Amino acid sequence: MVQQFNSQTPVVRLPIHLEDHLVQNNKKSWLLLPTKMYKILLPTQQQRTLNLFQDTVLKLLRSGYKSPEKLAEMLHLGIDLVKYVLGELIEKNLIDAKYVVTKSGIEYFSSQSTKREFKIGYIFYDLLTNQFWNQVLLEEDLSYVDADLDKKPASIELGTIDKPKTQRVLLMQAKSVNERTVTPEDIYRTVNASIERIENVQGLKNRYRKISLDRTMKSLEDIKLISSGDEVYLPTFMYLPVNLKQNSQWQVLHPFGATNSTELLDALQRIRHQYDSLNNKIDELLKTALDTVKPSIEEQDKEIYKYVLSVFGDKIEKKHDVLQSTIHLVRSFKKVKQLLHEKNRGAIFEDLQTEFSAFAVHTIELFEMAFYTIQKSFKNQEKRINEENKEVNIKHYTKKDARQNLKTLHTLAIKNDFEVNASPDVYAQLLKMRAGEITHGYGNRNLKGLLAISLIQGSEKTNYPLRYLAKKFPTFLDFLQDLLILRNLSAHLTEDTFETNVADDIFSKTMYAISVLFNTLFNRDLVEEYGDFDEASLMTDRKLRLLSKQHIHHLFDASLEEQPVIEKLLRDMHYFKDNHPYHFAMKAVSVIEQILNQLLQDFSYNDIPEMPGNALEVLEAIEPYMISQGFTWNVSELPETFINFNFKKITLELLSLKKSVPNAKLYALFLLMPLQPQEKWHTIASKLPTMFEEMIMLIDLRKHGHVIIEQQEMEKIEAFIIQLVKVTLPHLQN
């Protein structure tokens, strides 16, 4: 198809926004991205007039069952709950006082089978990254900005009528605009990705309308493509983040706002030399970054910065993100060494456990950054060298079945020359993953996905860094899996303690692996002797921890001492809020996990009925019970990741639940509450009606990595956690 983009191509208006205080010097370099826009028709989930409980009871009544006792027996529910549901159906005029289905009740069933709702929306295919953006715009939200693309430089209007704001822009052009066949699968994946993004990215719910795909669709044929694709531009901008110390690279904002786009950044890196204006803008950003970061490093981490260069040599400076991640690791290791020196002084043991868990997290993050940097370097190299632009086909190696992928990756590990156990099952924690975890490993920067991609690349490229690592460190995969298990233990509350004396071994092996992956020097003596501490730094940290302890004890009476696990978790939460905010969400969720563990101890696990088919059924079925107890309950507002939770992860057995992820504990609680009613839920709901909704949102916010939360929001979360402890464990009061 002939290139269609020109000065008349419309520019879509998007609620793109990033707070000025997050942008270095408030400088943004705006771009217009060449995009194909497709109009689609979506079957949306109709508003349910009855929840699953009400619907099931009404169907049984229509089938001839009239006795509440019989209904309770069939549904394995308490008689009071069944009578409550029957009362709701009477109020809705769907049954009469004798539990006979009325005319309105009969009409309900016919309306449920015929009513369909459809929405018109748009999806966008980016011609630089050659992929769909994970965002849908509904028809009522589509509008365009005024643009003057004839002039040099081109400009667009981003302000309002009363406050006009003209913004200069760089026009990015695709080399070719080929017709692309858009399939129902493309649309379905894009819409689902959009739903997940709106649910999971803070601040998007207020900018984009919620879309709920009809879960009762019989096939993807229900999704329709209305138009074959129109050429439009999407605006976005490049910028430098303020926190260059943690995020040293220039970034480009996702055109639909709120997050950065790794894929777009890589695409711009590839084509920068084709456009002088783009190349100049990026050079300006890099110069500013260099001028800003170097003094910062020298002022705040001068000793560690010099140490890392002494270990690896100056070559590591060219891998700036890896250098920064290494600095974070060394700083964390130094804290562990400081506390190890003091480990015989009573309470320091608890502090050491906390710092060691942070050290484990930093170690995994360094390997994630290392594999990501290597993969990015090879992707860019292939784009420059290979005229046919052929890359290793990752999808060729992946299957839907996670176990099959485990076997494949185990075979590839052997092909890469690693020494591994003959049984693939030994590496299930590290190599067992679904296809999506592998294919999206690069974009998500997830360790397991990135490692899988590296094993695939290494099996086809003899010069791939992972193959060098296999020769120098043949048992690396065993080491990495042990490290991943350790990280996962630190990310979730467990009753385990860490063997902190392995810190030196982990640190030295990690530093050695990094030196091999990037072919740098390696000063082993410096690595082995590192860990000297200064007394002033240690004393300051001890004072901060003591202040956190005093603050928590001020909020509770002496009975807090009888709950040492809760007391320790609350202290950690407060300490990290003020001193290491990146870990605050993880520590707050640890308190929630311990509370859930204690609540789950109050149930019997004998004679549990067969579990429902999926998580959504549980959430809808428990709604009348939750409301009857006094809790707020709106399934439509819950995160999509929680609603789509994998039910196979739940084992209704107390010991297994204690070791489960937080969402599994919550679902187990939801299943047990109506089956074994307890008076305390009325009392708890009267004091904290939003308890479960806030717990779910906080667990979803935490995810598995660092989360940046504003100070004011952290204060609110801490206040909620304190109240949660008091209402669920009422003997702990101030």
Secondary structure, DSSP 4 states (H G I P E B T S, - for coil): -----STT--EE-------GGGEEEEEEEEEEEEEEEEEEEEEEPPPPSS-HHHHHHHHHHHTT---HHHHHHHHT--HHHHHHHHHHHHHTTSB-TT--B-HHHHHHHHHHHH--EEEEEEEEEETTTTEE-S--EEGGG--EE-EE-SSSSEEEE-S-SSS--EEEEEEP--S--------HHHHHHHHHHHHHHHHHSTT-TTTS----B-TT-SSGGGSEE--S-EEEEEEEEEEEES-TTT--S-EEB-TTSSSB-HHHHHHHHHHGGG-HHHHHHHHHHHHHHHHHHHHHHHHHSHHHHHHHHHHH-GGGGGSHHHHHHHHHHHHHHHHHHHHHHTTTSTTHHHHHHHHHHHHHHHHHHHHHHHHHHHHHHHHHHHHHH-TT-----GGGG--S-HHHHHHHHHHHHHHTT----S-GGGGHHHH---HHHHHTHHHHT-HHHHHHHHHHHHHH-TT-HHHHHHHH-TTHHHHHHHHHHHHHHHHS--S----GGGHHHHHHHHHHHHHHHTT----HHHHHH-----HHHHHHHHHHHHHHHHHHHHHS-GGGGG-HHHHHHHHHHHHHHHH-GGGHHHHHHHHHHHHHHHHHTTS--SSPPPPPSSHHHHHHHTHHHHHHHT----GGGS-HHHHT--GGG---SHHHHHTS-HHHHHHHHHHHTTTS--THHHHHHHH-TTHHHHHHHHHHHHTTS-----HHHHHHHHHHHHHHHHHHSTT---
